Amino acid sequence: MEKKKIMVVDDTAFMRMVMRTIMEELGHEVVAEAQNGAEAVNMYHFVRPDLITMDITMPEMDGVSALRKIKTMDASAKVVMCSAMGQREMVLDAIRSGASDFVVKPIQKERVSEAIQKTFSRA
């Protein structure tokens, strides 16, 4: 698979670092990081990433709200949600709102790779 431009959105610096490391190991480029949904929505225009990894639970604007806003700006935006265990309802809501896939924390490289491949094989 060709190198993709990724935006990583998570309110914890540690999780952004973990996701950045995984993406780079998979041969992709992290072009932006955001700490919450509002930041992600604002940055989307400028960065135009091929894919966004979006945490569900964040301050200011949660991941599902940010996903909906980004989808209204760009219906073809590709977003993979990241959630903790026990957020089944929010994950289903995200999928209904247009998320391509979701990854459960703790994040595993194989699962991220699978989600990316699944997302781009549908395109």
Stockholm file with secondary structure:
# STOCKHOLM 1.0

chainA/1-123         MEKKKIMVVDDTAFMRMVMRTIMEELGHEVVAEAQNGAEAVNMYHFVRPDLITMDITMPEMDGVSALRKIKTMDASAKVVMCSAMGQREMVLDAIRSGASDFVVKPIQKERVSEAIQKTFSRA
#=GR chainA/1-123 SS CCCCEEEEECSSHHHHHHHHHHHHHTTCEEEEEESSHHHHHHHHHHHCCSEEEEESSCSSSCHHHHHHHHHHHCTTCCEEEEECTTCHHHHHHHHHTTCCEEEESSCCHHHHHHHHHHHHHHC
#=GC SS_cons         CCCCEEEEECSSHHHHHHHHHHHHHTTCEEEEEESSHHHHHHHHHHHCCSEEEEESSCSSSCHHHHHHHHHHHCTTCCEEEEECTTCHHHHHHHHHTTCCEEEESSCCHHHHHHHHHHHHHHC
//
